[in-house]
Structures are given as C-alpha cells and as structure tokens.
Amino acid sequence: MINIHLNGEIVRCPDIAAIRRRINERNEAEHRCKYGIIEWKCTRWQEYVKKQPDVKKFSDCGRCVFPYNESCPMHRKHVDTGNLKKTFKIDGIVYRKMASTAHYLVKESKYKTLFLTLTFPPFRKKHKLTKHIFENEILNSYFSRFVENLRKNYDCGGYIACRERGKKGHRVHFHILLSIPFIPFDVLNDTWCNCIKNICFHSNNALTSDPKTLFIRNPVRAMKYVCKYFLKARGQESDCRLVFISNNIIQKPKQTTVDLESILTGYKGIYIHQTSDYTTCYRITDPKSFDLFCKNFLYPFFELSDGNPEYLYSFPENSS
C-alpha cells in the first residue's frame, strides 16, 4: 500500500486494512478473542464455563462473552494503559501531518497567509509562577483563547501552530501560520496581550514576525520555511499538547495502489529512507522537480485548485 502526503512524501507501507482482515479471520478460525487470546486458555472464560450446568466442553458455550466486560483481564489491561499519563511529542507522523496541512493552508487559503510568533512578556509577580507553568495546560489555554477570538471576530480561515521553548531561558512561545484578512499589526498584538493580561504585562512586541516571510510566494517554499520553525520542537516531549491545527484544514494522506515507479518517473533528486522494517519513505528533493511534481501529480491527486495562491506575508517587527 502507498500513502501519499500533501507535503510530497510517499510512504510505502503494509496494507493495514488487509492485515486487520487477516487477523479477524485467524481469530475466528482459531477461536481467539478480539485481543488475540485463545479463549479456552483464558482463566476468566474457564471460570465461567465451569460454572455452567450440563456443559462438558468449551465449544458448547460458544464464543467468549467478556471482551468488553470489566471482568476480562485483557480489557482491564487496555483500560489501565489508556489511563496512564500521556506525553506529547512531534514524531515523523505528526510532522507529516503538520507539513501537509501547512502546504494546504498556503495553497488554498482565500486570504494571504500570515506567519507569527506569539511570546509571553514578563509575568506578573503576584502570580509567583514557577517552572511548573511550562509543563501544564495553562499557557495552552491562553493560546486557545487567542485563536478562538480570531475565528469569531476576525474571520480566521484556519491555523496550524507549534508550541516551543526558547534556547535561552526556556520560555514558552508559539509559532502560528494562519489564514486571515489583513489586520493592523498593533491590533493583533493587543488582541494577544489582552488574552494573557492576567498573567503577563502588556508589550508592543509580544507578537512578532520574520521579515523573510515577505518574499515567500510559492506554497512549496512557504511550507518548507514555516516547517523549519515547527521542526525545532521535533523530538521534544511534554505533558501537554505541542501541536494545534484547526479541524477545517487537517489534511490526511490518501492511499493508492498505483505503481510507485510510475508516480516518480521523470523526477530528479529522489530521496529514499527506510523508516522501519515495514515502511519506506520517498521524497523528491530537487526543487524544480518537486514543483513540477506538485503541479502534475500532487495537486490533481488531492483535488486542489489550479489558481495562483496568495503569497505568505508578514508585518514589521516594531510597527507599533
């Protein structure tokens, strides 16, 4: 099976649906439960069968009736595993999702796409904030409040963001790519400052943007530039969310059975990476070939428009 991602990566991997069907067929033939355990070897099922009157063998009781029951030991194990404290990190799967969504947002946005960095000015002393605040959902809640405000009051068409710590001081900040009509920079800055006013002092530079984004007019180059910032947090682990994507722009990979060689024929700079024993990732690294690949195959495959996208733009750092 071949998975095509909108960021241009092609991943050849096993057909998970076919594997699942084979597992179900095996379980049915060998009288295994949904967890793969042979039923007559399960202690819970043995106890149940022995208590049934006039039952001489396990097959007389049919299939196990406890796969979703609290008394099933494997069910309890799965529930306990799900209740463990979760950790979040940006791995290869998450990064492909971010890159594909960024590509889609820049390509299909009806507005110019804006790339910003949201920082936290000095904290108010009365809160006596400690390092613990960087490990929980408090700062994430302020970011969620900000994007919800943009969606309701400023017609934000979608966003993708990444939470990161600075190298100096390890202070949390957010990189965000969003589709939004033109809004004066000082208004956006004040909007962010108002969201965090109960924990931070006001600053005219709480919201900044890199002037280099002004010159990125191609969605492919925009995707690579923006994801360079997102990539800084790759591999980091946290107790709270690191990636934020609005539901209306999430781009999932598409599957195809088309021969891989026919897809990549004629393009230069093919990079091949064995990501595991079962999957192989293919990527076109030559810029001209990748632009051509997007136009000739990727955009039609994902049914994207042929129109010219707006360029990525920014505001000056100290416009207010």
C-alpha positions in Angstrom: 0.0 0.0 0.0 1.2 3.5 -0.8 0.3 6.6 1.3 0.6 10.0 -0.5 1.0 13.0 1.8 0.3 16.6 0.7 3.8 17.6 1.8 5.1 15.5 -1.0 6.3 12.4 0.9 5.3 9.0 -0.4 5.3 6.2 2.2 5.2 2.6 1.1 3.8 0.5 4.0 1.8 -2.6 4.6 -2.0 -2.6 3.9 -3.2 -2.2 7.5 -6.9 -2.9 6.5 -5.9 -6.2 4.8 -3.8 -7.1 7.9 -6.7 -6.4 10.1 -9.0 -8.6 8.0 -6.5 -11.5 8.1 -6.2 -11.1 11.9 -10.0 -11.2 12.2 -10.1 -14.3 10.0 -7.4 -16.0 12.1 -9.2 -15.2 15.4 -12.4 -16.6 14.0 -10.8 -19.8 12.8 -8.7 -20.4 16.0 -11.4 -19.2 18.4 -9.4 -16.3 19.6 -10.9 -13.2 21.3 -10.5 -9.7 20.0 -7.3 -9.4 22.0 -5.7 -12.4 20.2 -6.0 -14.8 23.2 -7.2 -18.4 22.6 -10.4 -18.4 24.5 -10.2 -21.8 26.1 -6.9 -20.7 27.7 -8.3 -17.6 29.3 -8.8 -18.1 33.0 -11.9 -15.8 33.1 -13.6 -17.9 30.4 -12.6 -21.1 32.1 -14.2 -20.0 35.3 -17.4 -19.0 33.5 -17.7 -22.3 31.6 -17.1 -24.4 34.7 -20.0 -22.8 36.4 -22.4 -23.6 33.6 -24.7 -26.6 34.3 -24.6 -29.6 31.8 -21.6 -28.2 30.0 -18.9 -30.8 29.1 -16.6 -28.8 26.8 -15.8 -25.2 26.0 -17.3 -25.4 22.5 -20.7 -26.0 23.9 -20.7 -22.4 25.3 -20.0 -20.7 22.0 -17.6 -17.7 21.9 -16.4 -15.7 24.8 -18.9 -13.1 26.1 -16.4 -11.0 28.1 -14.3 -9.0 25.5 -15.8 -5.6 26.6 -16.6 -6.6 30.2 -14.8 -5.2 33.2 -14.1 -8.8 34.4 -12.0 -9.5 31.3 -8.3 -9.3 32.3 -7.2 -8.0 28.8 -9.9 -5.4 28.8 -8.8 -4.1 32.2 -5.2 -4.0 30.9 -6.2 -1.9 28.0 -8.2 0.5 30.2 -5.3 0.8 32.6 -3.0 1.6 29.7 -5.3 4.2 28.4 -5.4 5.9 31.8 -1.7 6.3 32.0 -0.3 9.8 32.0 0.1 10.8 28.3 3.2 12.5 26.8 3.2 14.5 23.6 6.0 14.8 21.0 6.4 15.7 17.4 7.5 12.5 15.6 7.6 11.7 11.9 3.8 11.0 11.7 2.9 14.3 13.4 5.4 16.3 11.4 4.0 14.9 8.1 0.5 16.0 9.2 1.8 19.5 10.1 3.7 19.9 6.8 0.8 18.6 4.7 -1.6 21.0 6.5 0.7 23.9 6.1 1.0 23.2 2.4 -2.7 23.1 2.0 -3.3 26.3 4.0 -0.9 28.3 1.9 -2.1 26.8 -1.3 -5.9 27.0 -0.7 -6.3 30.0 1.6 -8.7 32.7 0.3 -6.6 35.2 2.3 -2.9 35.9 2.5 -1.3 33.6 4.9 0.3 35.1 8.0 3.2 33.5 10.0 3.6 34.8 13.6 5.4 34.1 16.8 3.5 34.6 20.0 5.6 35.3 23.0 4.9 35.8 26.7 6.1 39.2 28.1 7.3 39.4 31.7 5.0 37.6 34.1 3.2 39.5 36.8 5.0 38.9 40.1 1.8 38.4 42.1 1.3 35.1 40.4 4.6 33.7 41.6 4.8 31.5 38.6 7.3 28.7 38.7 8.8 26.3 36.2 5.6 24.1 36.6 3.6 26.5 34.5 5.7 25.5 31.4 4.7 21.8 32.0 0.9 22.1 32.1 -2.0 23.3 30.1 -2.2 26.9 31.5 -0.3 28.6 28.7 -2.0 26.4 26.1 -5.4 27.6 27.3 -4.4 31.2 26.6 -3.3 30.3 23.1 -6.7 28.6 22.5 -8.4 31.7 23.7 -6.5 33.8 21.2 -7.3 31.6 18.2 -10.9 31.4 19.2 -11.1 35.2 19.3 -9.5 35.3 15.8 -12.0 32.8 14.5 -15.1 34.6 15.9 -14.1 38.2 15.4 -11.5 38.4 12.6 -12.8 35.7 10.2 -9.7 33.4 10.6 -10.0 30.7 8.0 -7.7 28.2 9.6 -4.4 27.8 11.5 -1.6 25.5 12.4 0.7 26.2 15.4 3.5 24.6 17.3 4.5 25.2 20.9 8.2 25.6 21.5 10.7 26.6 24.2 13.4 29.1 23.6 17.0 28.1 23.8 17.7 31.0 26.2 15.6 31.0 29.3 13.4 28.1 28.0 10.4 30.4 27.9 7.4 29.1 26.0 6.3 30.7 22.7 4.0 29.7 19.8 4.7 29.7 16.1 1.4 30.0 14.2 0.5 30.0 10.5 -3.0 31.3 9.8 -5.3 32.4 7.1 -6.8 35.8 7.9 -7.8 39.1 6.3 -5.4 42.0 6.7 -5.5 43.3 10.3 -3.2 46.1 11.6 -0.3 44.6 13.4 -0.9 46.6 16.6 -4.5 45.3 16.7 -3.3 41.7 16.5 -0.6 42.4 19.2 -3.2 44.0 21.5 -5.5 41.0 21.0 -2.8 38.6 22.1 -1.8 40.8 25.0 -5.4 41.1 26.2 -5.7 37.3 26.2 -2.8 37.0 28.6 -3.2 40.2 30.5 -4.0 38.4 33.8 -0.6 36.7 33.9 1.6 39.0 31.8 2.3 42.7 31.4 1.4 44.4 28.1 4.2 44.6 25.4 4.3 46.1 22.0 6.4 43.2 20.8 4.6 40.3 22.3 3.6 39.3 18.7 6.4 39.3 16.0 7.0 38.0 12.5 10.1 37.3 10.5 10.6 39.8 7.6 11.9 37.0 5.4 8.4 35.6 5.0 7.5 38.7 2.9 9.4 37.2 0.0 7.9 33.7 0.0 5.4 33.5 -2.8 5.4 29.7 -3.6 3.3 27.3 -1.3 6.1 24.7 -1.5 8.8 27.1 -0.3 6.4 28.6 2.2 5.7 25.1 3.6 9.4 24.3 3.9 10.2 27.7 5.5 7.4 27.5 8.1 8.0 23.9 8.9 11.7 24.8 9.6 10.3 26.5 12.7 8.0 23.7 13.6 10.9 21.2 13.2 12.7 22.9 16.1 10.4 21.2 18.6 10.7 17.8 16.9 11.7 15.1 19.4 10.8 17.2 22.4 8.4 15.6 24.9 5.8 17.4 27.0 3.0 16.7 29.3 0.7 18.9 27.3 -0.1 19.5 23.6 2.6 20.7 21.3 0.7 21.0 18.0 -2.6 22.8 17.3 -4.4 22.5 14.0 -7.9 23.8 13.2 -10.2 21.0 12.2 -11.3 22.6 8.9 -7.8 22.3 7.3 -6.5 19.0 8.5 -5.1 17.0 5.6 -4.9 13.3 5.9 -2.8 11.1 3.5 -4.5 9.4 0.6 -4.0 5.7 -0.3 -3.4 4.4 -3.8 -2.5 1.2 -5.5 -0.7 2.9 -8.4 2.8 1.6 -9.1 5.4 3.7 -7.3 7.8 3.8 -10.2 5.1 5.3 -12.5 4.5 8.1 -9.9 8.1 9.0 -9.6 9.2 8.5 -13.2 10.8 11.6 -14.7 11.7 13.5 -11.5 15.1 14.1 -10.1 16.5 14.0 -6.6 14.6 11.0 -5.3 15.5 10.5 -1.6 14.7 7.1 -0.1 14.6 6.5 3.7 13.8 3.1 5.4 11.8 4.4 8.3 11.2 0.9 9.8 11.3 -2.7 8.9 7.9 -2.3 7.2 7.8 1.2 5.7 9.9 3.2 3.2 9.6 6.9 2.7 10.3 8.5 -0.7 10.8 12.3 -1.2 11.7 14.5 -4.2 14.5 16.8 -3.0 15.2 18.7 -6.3 13.3 22.0 -6.1 12.3 22.2 -9.7 11.3 18.6 -9.9 9.2 18.9 -6.7 7.4 22.0 -8.1 6.6 20.0 -11.2 5.6 17.0 -9.2 3.1 19.2 -7.2 1.6 20.6 -10.4 1.4 17.4 -12.4 0.5 14.9 -9.7 0.1 16.1 -6.1 -2.5 18.9 -6.6 -4.7 16.9 -9.0 -4.5 13.8 -6.7 -5.7 15.9 -3.8 -8.2 17.8 -6.0 -6.8 21.2 -5.1 -7.4 24.3 -7.2 -5.3 25.4 -10.1 -5.4 29.1 -9.0 -2.4 31.1 -8.0 -2.1 31.2 -4.2 -1.6 34.4 -2.3 1.9 34.9 -1.0 3.0 34.5 2.6 3.4 37.9 4.2 4.4 39.5 7.5 4.3 42.7 9.5 7.4 44.6 10.6 8.7 43.6 14.0 8.1 47.0 15.6 5.3 48.5 13.6 3.5 49.7 16.7 
